[in-house]
Amino acid sequence: MKDRYESPLCSRYSSERMQRLFSSDTRFSTWRRLWVELADAQRKLGLPITEAQVAELRAHLTDIDYEAVAAREAAVRHDVMAHIYAYGLCCPSAKGIIHLGATSCYVTDNADLVIYRDALKLIRAEIVTVLKDLAAFAQRYKALPTPGYTHYQNAQPVTVGKRACLWMQDLMLDLEELDAVLGAMRFLGCRGTTGTEASFLELFEGNTAKIDEMNRIIANAFGFARCYPVSGQTYPRKLDSRILSALSSVAQSAHKFANDMRLLQHDQQVEEPFEKDQIGSSAMAYKRNPMRCERICSLARYVMADAQNAAMTASTQWFERTLDDSANRRIALPEAFLAVDAVLRLYHNVASGLHVNEKVIEAAMENFLPFLATENLLMEGVKRGGDRQALHEIIRTHSMAATRRMKDGGRCDLLERLAEDPAFPLNGEEIRALLNPAAFIGRCPEQVTAFLAECAPLLSGETAEMQSLRV
């Protein structure tokens, strides 16, 4: 509908796969799966539930009557009870055992855990895709000297490929954080209104082993090896804070890359992709604005700010449960996932199509390298019998003059000045011989090779996460 607000994260930026994960169909069919597995576990453990009832529930996981749900919720003002009612309409023989012993958070929280886990795996697979792009780029340009910058001022040269490894390393650290969060995720299980499992003590006539087995069966059905050992009504909201913190970390890395690219594109050294018919500006037809990297920065900034939501929610939960988290979580977590998904899609698009202007970089090196080489020239002059202090003053005087010339719009003529100075013991050819850019990049090519070798096991082949998402 064009007369209603629609989130740009869905209409413009995020992938269909991520949108499906947070869709109503996924969420509410997961609720139904949770009710099925609860009923089936209870049946296996001796409660009066039949295989036919479980089969009936299982046969209606996805045929959700949203109109019936909406009508019922309008009457009872409770979304979970409205869905139980609608589920019961299509499962008449099983409607009496749906949600037996459970509270609303059994479906809401456990479904969130399933969705967030799957979304984190998708984010992880997208990061690996970007890392593959950057690895190919780093390998190709591992030995191409380029000006290094500290404080955005000229510093010792690096290589284009070595700089890409810095971007990769940030993402590798993000993967470590994501893996830690995924490894720490546990299932809530079916724990009752305040986490005491009192209702199940009644249902299983005090048999606590059956309660533990019920939770183990349900958790395993959804791919979780363990449940939280204690809980209130909900799973710990600290997990939401960890998830958003990890997503914020990915956003920070992407922002760093995109900011670097915007600066490099300003200097015309490296540019993001630009299509044949792409328009850079509605007024200035010549422009090639780095719009994709600007969009990465924009969306990443949103995620970094959004991460504060979970921290504030986790810190204000009252005792065993309060509902002031609900409305916030419905927005903050899904939209953070959608935004990071969009950021990584853009990152992949840029990283897989980076254009290096080697002649521009070469010219920048020619302007910058003479100043960096002055220490080498000074040492060589001393080796040839020159006075260190006198040579230092010659170099200083000519360096200041060359800098003034460059600020007035001229090119750097420091080398010519030194070669023409009769008091300087090296001629032009000898000076040029000491200015091979490769002599000033240290171990950059070696570092790239070693870093890519360390990353190789992760980047070889299709990731397990991507394979699982294709099933």
HUHU-V308950 format. One record per backbone hydrogen bond with DSSP energy under -1.0 kcal/mol. NH is the residue of the N-H (numbers start at 1). CO is the residue of the C=O. E is the energy in kcal/mol with one decimal. If there is no record, write none. Layout:
nh: {NH/NH}
co: {CO/CO}
e: {E/E}
This chain:
nh: {10/11/12/13/14/19/20/21/22/23/27/28/29/30/31/32/33/34/35/36/37/38/39/40/41/42/43/44/45/46/47/49/54/55/56/57/58/59/60/64/66/69/70/71/72/73/74/75/76/77/82/83/84/85/86/87/88/89/94/95/97/100/102/106/107/108/109/111/112/113/114/115/116/117/118/119/120/121/122/123/124/125/126/127/128/129/130/131/132/133/134/135/136/137/138/139/140/141/144/146/150/153/155/158/160/161/163/164/165/166/167/168/169/170/171/172/173/174/175/176/177/178/179/180/181/182/183/184/185/187/197/201/202/203/204/205/206/207/208/211/212/213/214/215/216/217/218/219/220/221/222/223/224/228/233/239/241/242/243/244/245/246/247/248/249/250/251/252/253/254/255/256/257/258/259/260/261/262/263/264/265/266/267/269/271/278/287/291/294/295/296/297/298/299/300/301/302/303/304/305/306/307/308/309/311/312/313/314/315/316/321/326/329/330/332/333/335/336/337/338/339/340/341/342/343/344/345/346/347/348/349/350/351/352/353/355/357/358/361/362/363/364/365/366/367/368/369/372/373/374/377/378/379/380/381/382/383/384/385/386/391/392/393/394/395/396/397/398/399/400/401/402/403/404/405/406/407/408/409/410/417/418/419/420/424/431/432/433/434/435/439/440/444/447/448/449/450/451/452/453/454/455/456/459/460/467/468/469}
co: {7/7/8/8/9/15/16/17/18/20/23/24/25/26/27/28/29/30/31/32/33/34/35/36/37/38/39/40/41/43/42/47/50/51/52/53/54/55/57/62/64/65/66/67/68/69/70/71/72/73/78/79/80/81/82/83/84/85/91/91/94/97/99/103/104/104/105/107/108/109/110/111/112/113/114/115/116/117/118/119/120/121/122/123/124/125/126/127/128/129/130/131/132/133/134/135/136/137/141/158/153/150/148/146/144/141/159/160/161/162/163/164/165/166/167/168/169/170/171/172/173/174/175/176/177/178/179/180/181/226/191/197/198/199/200/202/201/204/206/207/208/209/210/211/212/213/214/215/216/217/219/220/219/187/320/236/237/238/239/240/241/242/243/244/245/246/247/248/249/250/251/252/253/254/255/256/257/258/259/260/261/262/263/264/355/275/284/289/290/291/292/293/294/295/296/297/298/299/300/301/302/303/305/306/307/308/309/310/311/313/318/323/325/326/328/329/331/332/333/334/335/336/337/338/339/340/341/342/343/344/345/346/347/348/350/271/269/356/357/358/359/360/361/362/363/364/365/368/369/371/373/374/375/376/377/378/379/380/382/381/387/388/389/390/391/392/393/394/395/396/397/398/399/400/401/402/403/404/406/405/413/414/415/416/421/427/428/429/431/432/436/437/441/443/444/445/446/447/448/449/450/451/452/455/456/463/464/465}
e: {-1.5/-2.2/-2.6/-1.5/-2.9/-2.1/-2.6/-1.7/-1.3/-1.5/-2.3/-2.9/-2.0/-1.7/-1.8/-1.9/-2.2/-2.4/-2.1/-2.5/-2.8/-2.1/-2.4/-2.8/-2.3/-2.4/-2.3/-2.5/-1.5/-1.8/-2.6/-2.8/-1.9/-2.8/-2.3/-2.2/-2.7/-1.7/-1.4/-2.1/-1.2/-2.0/-2.6/-2.4/-2.3/-2.9/-2.1/-1.1/-2.7/-2.7/-1.7/-1.9/-2.4/-2.2/-2.1/-2.5/-2.4/-1.4/-1.2/-1.1/-1.8/-1.2/-1.5/-2.2/-1.1/-2.3/-1.4/-1.9/-1.8/-2.4/-2.0/-2.6/-3.3/-2.1/-2.2/-2.6/-2.6/-2.0/-1.8/-2.5/-2.6/-2.2/-2.2/-2.2/-2.1/-1.8/-1.9/-2.6/-2.1/-1.7/-2.6/-2.5/-2.0/-1.9/-3.0/-2.4/-2.0/-1.9/-1.1/-2.4/-2.1/-1.9/-2.9/-2.4/-2.1/-2.7/-2.0/-1.5/-1.4/-1.1/-1.4/-2.3/-2.8/-1.6/-1.5/-2.5/-2.2/-1.7/-2.2/-1.8/-1.8/-2.9/-2.9/-1.9/-2.2/-3.0/-2.5/-1.3/-1.1/-2.6/-2.3/-1.5/-1.4/-2.1/-2.8/-1.1/-3.0/-1.5/-1.3/-1.1/-2.3/-2.3/-2.5/-2.1/-2.1/-2.7/-2.3/-2.5/-2.5/-1.8/-1.0/-1.6/-2.6/-2.1/-2.5/-1.8/-1.5/-2.2/-2.8/-2.7/-2.0/-2.3/-2.3/-2.5/-2.0/-1.8/-2.2/-2.5/-2.0/-2.4/-2.6/-2.3/-2.2/-2.8/-2.8/-2.4/-2.5/-2.2/-1.9/-2.7/-2.8/-1.8/-1.7/-2.3/-2.8/-1.2/-1.9/-2.2/-2.3/-2.0/-2.3/-2.3/-2.2/-2.7/-2.7/-2.1/-1.3/-1.8/-2.4/-1.9/-2.5/-1.7/-1.4/-2.0/-1.1/-2.2/-2.3/-2.9/-1.6/-1.2/-1.8/-1.0/-2.8/-2.0/-3.2/-1.2/-2.0/-1.4/-2.1/-2.6/-2.5/-2.6/-2.5/-2.1/-2.5/-2.7/-2.0/-2.2/-2.6/-2.5/-2.1/-2.6/-3.3/-2.2/-1.5/-2.8/-3.0/-1.2/-2.1/-2.7/-2.3/-2.3/-2.4/-2.1/-1.8/-1.6/-3.6/-1.3/-2.5/-1.1/-2.6/-2.5/-2.3/-2.4/-2.4/-2.0/-2.1/-1.2/-2.1/-2.3/-2.9/-2.2/-1.9/-2.0/-2.6/-2.7/-2.6/-2.3/-2.5/-2.2/-1.7/-2.6/-2.4/-2.2/-2.1/-2.2/-2.3/-1.2/-1.6/-2.7/-2.2/-2.4/-2.7/-2.1/-2.0/-2.5/-2.5/-1.7/-1.2/-1.8/-2.2/-2.1/-1.9/-3.1/-2.5/-2.3/-2.4/-2.6/-2.8/-1.8/-1.8/-1.8/-1.2/-1.6/-1.3/-2.2/-2.5/-1.7}
